[in-house]
Amino acid sequence: MAYNVLPSTVNPPRENYLHNPAAIFPLLQIPKVDLCVLNSEPSSPEATQELKILRFALTVCGFFQVVNHGIDISPLEELYDVTKRFFLLPPEEKHKCSRPVGDLDLAGFGNDQILTQHQTLDWNDVLYLDLYPEDQRTLKLWPDNPNDFRKVLLECRAKLQKLNELILKAMAKSLNLEDNTFLKQYGESPRVLSRFKSHHPCSGSGPQVEAKPHSDASALTFFLQDKPVEALQVLRGDKWFRLPAIAHPAILVMPGDQAEIMTNGLFKSLLHRFVANSERERISISIFFIPDKENVIEPAEGLVDEKRPSLYRPVVDYVGAFYPEHREGNRVIDALKK
């Protein structure tokens, strides 16, 4: 199964560099995984082929777009719309949701907290909200304006959380494991964290990185992208590649560090970054599906043998270690490698 850059964009016109410096990076295709086919009769040739595509996407590419997932375009468009309306509010209205000064928790509105003199800051405004478990929601930091923000967000959360479970089962099946192999590690009280970002235009003589290179602390991350504005790039080898913005209702899915550990390195958590557009502001929404912090995360038993020993030490509360290191530009997963 071949995987290549899109040939029409490998050598973009030279004038494109002036208007969009990010165009100098090759553009990758995003494999499509059809969840409707994947969940059809398990033994059917179509479902078997779709599992092969999923495994290929996660082992070779490190990302895929899920289509025909059962979520209508309307709730996704509504979520994007209320997010855009929130960021268009006057500063004093948005700051009603600001995280308390000195609070190291992510929840609330603001920018990167400056914790060290060597810290690299992201070029954006951001709103973090915990969606699940319910008792972890800091509702005083949730926007009251737009007045339908909460309703729309919670409706989407339920649909996306179900989709996450279906994908985790499919991932296990693609590796010839029992369906619930990864869900067992995911646990009974997983965390669902949402991140809403407004990315400001930024001009310059070269690509302006608005969010520093990083991998995610999640098991899976869903990206709802701003279709007109391309920004996401992934690192493959020592080279950065662009990913095209995809239209709703397709959802971009990337495995995080904890999925890499559970799959014993078969599914890679890629370093990625966001590059600013020189002319347009951009809205992005990310949903992070994070295993229960009380659960031990380790390579699945069926993926460890004499030929492929365990590559990672077991870890509990990966996220607790992740964010302090992330602010310094370090990767916790590297410290867990044997």
N, C-alpha and C positions, 0 to 999 in steps of 0.2 A: 504494500500500500504506500504510494508515494506521497510525499509532503513537501511542498515547495512554496517559495514566495510567489506572490502574484506577479507574473512577468511584465504586465503593463506598468507596474509601479516601481520596478527595481531601479530604473534610471529615469526619474521624473525630469521634466524640462527644467533647465537651469534657472529660469525666472521664478519657479516655484520656491526655490530656496530663499528668495528675498521676502516673499509674502508669508511663507510657512516654513521656517527652518527645519521643522520636524520631518519634512518631506524627504530629507536626505537619508532617512532610515528606511530600509526595505519593509514592505507590508506583507504580513503573514495572513494566510487564510485561517478562518476559524471553523473547525469541523462542526457539523450539525449532528446532534443526537435527537432522534424522534422518540419521545417518551411514550407516545401512543403505541408505536410499533414495539418498543422495548417491553411494554406491559401486556402485550398480546399473548397468545398461547406460547408458553415458555419454550416448548420444543419446536416451534415453527422455524423454518429457515430464515424468515424475516427477522424474528426476534434474536436468533443466534447471530445473524449478520450485524444487527444493531449493537449487540454486546461487544462484538469485535471492534466496531467503530468507537465505542465508548472506551474500551481498553487502549486502543491505539491513541485516541485523543489525550488520554491521561498519562500514558507512558512516553509518547513521542513529543506531543505538543505542550502539554501542561495546562490545557484549557479546552473548553468546548462551549457551544451555544446549544441550549436545550429548547426544542420547539415542540409544538403539539403537547404541551404539558398540562393542559386542562384549565389554565388560568386565562380568562378572557383578557383582551387588551384593555378593556375599560378600567378595571381597578388599578392596573399598572400606570395608565395614563393619568388617572386621578391622583395617584400618589406623586407622580412627577409634577402635576399641576399644583398641588398644595405645597410641595417643596419649593417650587419656583416662587409662589406667592409669599411664602414665609421670608425668603431671602430678599424680596423686593420691599419688605416692610421698612419703616424708618429705624435707624439704629436703636433708639430708645425702646422700641417695641420688641425688637429681637433680643435685646439685653435683659429683658424680663426672664429669659430662659438661661441666662449666663450661669455657668458653674461657679460656685462660691470661690472667692480668692483663697488660694493656698490649698484647695481641695485637689488631691491627686487623682480622684476618680474621673473617668472620662465623661460621665453624663453631663449634658448641658451644652450651651452654645459658647463659642469663643474661637480662639486661635491656639496654636501650640503654646504650651506653658514653657517658659524659659527656666530650666532647672540647672543647666551647666553652661559655662562660657563657651564651650566648644560645640554646642548643640546646633544642628542644622534645622532650620524652621521651614515649615511648609507654607506655600504662597496661596492661602485660601481661608475662608471662613467655614467653620464646621459645627454641626449639631450632632451630638451623640445621644442616643436614647436606648436604654435597655427595654426590650420587648417581652422577654420571657426569661425566667419564671415571673409570674405576675407580682410576687412580693418583692421583686428587685426593681420594679419600676419607680423611678423618682418623678412622680407625676407633677410635682411643683415646677419641674423644669421642662415639662411638655408644653408646646405652644397652645394657647387658647385662641390665637389668631394666626392663620385662618381658622374659623370656628369648626370646620369639618376635618381639620388635620388629624385629630386623634381617631375619629371614626374610620377614616380612610386607611390610616396606618395599621390599625388593629385588624381590619378586615383583610388587608394584604398579608399581615404577619401569619395569620392562620393558614392561608393558602400556600405561602412560601415555605412554612415549616413542614407542611405535609409533603411538598415537593422535595425538600431536603431529605426526608426519610426515604422516599422512593429512590432517589439518586444513590444514597448510601447503600441501599439494598442492591441496586444494579451494579454498583462498584464491586461489591463482594461477589456477586454472581459472575462478573467478568473475569475474576481471578480464581474461579472455581471453588469459592468458599461458600459456606452456609449464608443464606440471605441476611441473617441478623448479626453476622460477625462484627461489623463495624458499629452497628446500632447498640450492641451490648457495651462497647467501650464508650460510646456517646452518652449513655446513661439515662437515668430517669429525670434528672433535673438539669438538662443542658441549658446553656445561655444563648439567647438570640439577641444580638446587638446590632442596631442600625446606625448608619453614618450618612449624614446628608451634607454635601459640600457645595459651596459656591466658589468656583475657580475664577479668579480675576484675570482679565487680559493682561499680557505682559510682553512688551516688545523688547527686542534685543538683537544682537548680531549673530546669536547662535541659539540652539534649543534651550529654553528657560524651563527648568524643572520646577514644577509647582508642588509636587509631593515627592519627597526623597525616595530613592530606591529602597524597597522593603519586600519581605514576604509577609503573609498573614498568619496570625496565631490560631486561626480557626481550623475546623475540619474541612468545611467548604465555605466559600464566599460567593455570593450572588451579586452581580453588577447590573444595575439598570442604567443604561448609558444615555447621554444626550446625543441623539442621532445626528444632528447637523455638525457636531464638533468632535473631531477625532483627537484623542489625547493619550490613551493608554499604550504603554510600551512594555515589552518583556525582554529579559536578558536570557539569551541562549548562547552558551559558550562565553565568549568575551565580547559579544556584539548585541546591540540593542535593535529590536524590531518593533514596528508599529502594529497595532491591532485595529482593524476598522471598527467604527461605531456601528452597532447593529440595532435594527428597529425593533420596538416592542411589537408583539409580545415575546419575542425571543429573549432569553436571559443568558448572559455570559456567566459561566461557572468556572471557578478556579479552585483546585485543592489547596488547602493551607498546610502549615507545618505539621499539624497533628495528623492529617491524612497521610503525609509522607512517612511519619513514624509508624502509623498503624499498618501501612502497606509495605513496611520494611524497605522504603526507598524506591519502590516500583512506580508510584505516582509522585512526581516531583512538585514541590511548592516553589514556584518560580519567583525570583526577584522581579519586581515590576515597579513602574514609576508613571507619573502623569506629567505631561509636558504642556505648558501653557500655550494657549492660542494668542496670537499677537493682536487680534482685533475683537474677539468675541468672548463674553463671559460664558461659563459652562456650568451646568448643574449635574451632579452625579449622586447616585444613591447606591450604597453598599449594605448588604445584609450578611452578617457574620454568624455562622452556626458553630458554636463552641461546645465541646464536650463538658459534661459535669466536672467541675473542678475537683471533686472528691474521688473521681475515678482514676485508676492507673491507666495511662496511655503507653502502649508498647506495641512492637510488631506482632501482628496476628500469628497465632501458633501455626496455622497452615501455610505461612509464608516463610517459615524458618526451617532450615535443614542443614545438613553437612555441607552441601554445595553453596548454600546462601545463608550463612549464619546471621544472627541478629545484628543489625547495624547500629541500633540506637539503644541507649539505656532507658529503662522505664522512667516516667515522669508523672508527677501529680501537680495539678494547678499550673499548667504550662503558661497560661495568660498572666498569672501573677509574676512570673519571671520575665515574660516577654516585653512588656511595655517599658520598664526601666532601661533595658538593654536596647530596645528599639530607638529610644530617644537619643542614645549615644551612637546609633548606626551599627550596632552589633546584632548578630543572629544567635538566639538561644539554641536553635536546633544544631548548630555546629558544635556547641559544647556538649551535646548529648551523643555525638557520634563516637563509636567505640574505636 
